[in-house]
């Protein structure tokens, strides 16, 4: 390489590629659809109902947590604050909420369902949905409470980016502790 070519490379700096939110959502959609029994049908479900039935235990498992536990851990029921808390507590891992059932679903690696803590149900009030379970998962572009019955409160940022199961355990235990403390205080 000639000296003037090397100087141009140094001045130009490294190339930076920017991926738009729409491109990431498309990549996440394709990844999630790998868990569908019929990808075409799942796409149609997302388009029509906003929710597609996906199989747990293959590319992901999901930990179901009652809203009361999540809200107690967050110290609030205000959705934007709960969402911010979840993003921090779960290190940006994906979470969606079913507003009607008042349950949060945290996506974790499929192997989580095989961990003793989840197989033995050692974390009260939370359940890991693995092989043999199907879950109504919102479209990746449903990211606001007004979008649908179910929406991503912490959207999946890229394909395969999942939560650490131990962080979910900590979240649940914190929520249970905070709720018990509030009940004890209210009873005094």
C-alpha positions in Angstrom: 0.0 0.0 0.0 1.3 3.4 -0.9 1.7 6.1 1.7 -1.0 8.3 0.2 -3.5 5.4 0.2 -2.7 4.7 3.9 -3.3 8.3 4.7 -6.7 8.3 3.0 -7.7 5.3 4.9 -6.7 6.8 8.2 -8.5 10.1 7.4 -11.7 8.3 6.3 -11.9 6.3 9.5 -13.8 3.0 9.9 -17.0 2.6 8.0 -20.1 2.8 10.2 -23.2 0.9 9.3 -26.5 2.0 10.8 -29.4 -0.4 11.0 -32.9 1.2 11.2 -35.5 0.1 13.8 -37.6 -1.2 10.9 -34.7 -3.4 9.7 -34.2 -4.7 13.2 -37.9 -5.4 13.6 -37.9 -7.3 10.3 -34.9 -9.4 11.4 -36.6 -10.1 14.8 -39.8 -11.0 13.0 -38.0 -13.6 10.9 -36.2 -15.0 13.9 -39.4 -15.3 16.0 -41.3 -16.9 13.1 -38.8 -19.8 13.3 -40.9 -20.8 16.3 -44.2 -20.9 14.4 -45.7 -24.1 13.2 -46.7 -22.3 10.0 -44.7 -19.1 9.3 -47.3 -17.9 6.7 -50.1 -18.4 9.2 -48.2 -16.6 12.0 -47.5 -13.6 9.7 -51.2 -13.5 9.0 -52.1 -13.7 12.7 -49.7 -10.8 13.4 -51.3 -8.7 10.6 -54.9 -9.4 11.6 -54.9 -9.9 15.4 -51.5 -8.5 16.4 -50.6 -11.8 18.1 -49.2 -15.0 16.7 -49.1 -18.4 18.4 -45.4 -19.5 18.7 -43.9 -22.6 20.1 -41.7 -22.4 23.2 -38.8 -24.6 23.9 -37.1 -24.4 20.5 -35.4 -21.1 20.0 -36.7 -19.5 23.2 -38.6 -20.2 26.4 -40.7 -17.6 28.3 -41.0 -16.9 31.9 -44.5 -15.7 32.9 -44.7 -13.2 35.8 -47.8 -11.6 37.3 -48.1 -7.9 36.9 -48.4 -7.4 40.6 -45.0 -8.9 41.1 -43.4 -6.8 38.3 -45.1 -3.6 39.6 -43.9 -4.3 43.1 -40.3 -4.8 41.9 -40.5 -1.5 39.9 -42.2 0.3 42.8 -44.8 1.7 40.5 -47.7 0.8 38.2 -47.0 3.7 35.8 -46.3 1.8 32.5 -43.4 4.0 31.2 -41.6 3.7 34.5 -42.2 -0.1 34.7 -40.9 -0.4 31.2 -37.7 1.5 32.0 -37.3 -0.5 35.2 -37.6 -3.8 33.2 -35.1 -2.6 30.6 -32.6 -1.9 33.3 -33.3 -4.9 35.6 -33.2 -7.4 32.7 -30.3 -5.7 30.9 -32.4 -4.8 27.8 -33.7 -8.3 27.3 -37.1 -8.7 25.6 -40.3 -8.5 27.6 -43.9 -8.3 26.5 -47.1 -7.8 28.5 -50.6 -9.2 28.0 -52.7 -6.3 29.3 -55.9 -8.3 29.6 -54.4 -11.2 31.7 -52.0 -8.8 33.5 -49.0 -11.0 32.9 -45.5 -10.2 31.7 -43.6 -12.6 29.5 -39.8 -12.5 29.6 -38.0 -14.3 26.7 -35.1 -16.4 27.8 -33.0 -19.1 26.2 -34.8 -22.4 25.6 -32.4 -24.1 28.0 -33.8 -22.1 31.0 -36.8 -24.5 31.1 -34.3 -27.3 31.9 -32.7 -25.5 34.8 -33.6 -27.0 38.2 -34.8 -23.6 39.5 -37.5 -23.5 36.8 -38.2 -27.2 36.5 -38.9 -27.5 40.2 -40.8 -24.3 40.3 -38.5 -22.9 43.0 -39.4 -19.3 42.1 -43.0 -18.8 43.4 -45.5 -17.0 41.2 -43.4 -17.3 38.1 -43.5 -20.1 35.5 -41.1 -21.0 32.8 -42.9 -22.1 29.6 -40.7 -24.5 27.6 -41.3 -27.5 25.3 -44.9 -28.3 24.7 -46.1 -24.8 25.4 -47.4 -22.3 22.9 -47.5 -18.6 23.5 -49.4 -15.7 21.9 -46.5 -13.4 21.0 -47.2 -9.8 19.8 -45.9 -8.5 16.5 -42.4 -7.0 17.0 -43.8 -3.5 15.9 -46.4 -3.5 18.8 -44.4 -1.4 21.2 -47.0 0.8 22.9 -50.0 0.0 25.2 -52.3 1.4 22.6 -51.0 -1.0 19.9 -52.8 -4.2 21.0 -53.9 -6.4 23.8 -50.3 -7.5 24.1 -47.2 -5.3 23.4 -43.5 -5.3 23.8 -42.6 -3.2 26.8 -39.0 -4.0 26.2 -38.7 -4.8 22.5 -36.3 -7.4 21.2 -33.4 -5.4 19.8 -31.9 -8.1 17.6 -32.6 -11.7 16.7 -31.7 -14.1 19.5 -31.1 -11.4 22.1 -32.7 -12.9 25.2 -32.8 -12.3 28.9 -30.6 -14.0 31.4 -32.8 -16.3 33.5 -31.0 -15.4 36.8 -31.9 -11.8 36.2 -35.6 -12.8 35.9 -35.3 -14.8 39.2 -33.8 -11.7 40.9 -36.7 -9.6 39.5 -39.3 -12.0 40.8 -37.7 -12.3 44.2 -37.4 -8.5 44.5 -41.1 -8.0 43.6 -42.2 -10.6 46.1 -40.1 -9.0 48.8 -41.3 -5.5 48.0 -45.0 -6.7 47.9 -44.6 -8.5 51.3 -43.0 -5.4 52.8 -45.8 -3.2 51.6 -48.4 -5.6 52.9 -46.7 -5.8 56.3 -46.5 -2.0 56.5 -50.1 -1.6 55.5 -51.1 -4.1 58.3 -49.2 -2.1 61.0 
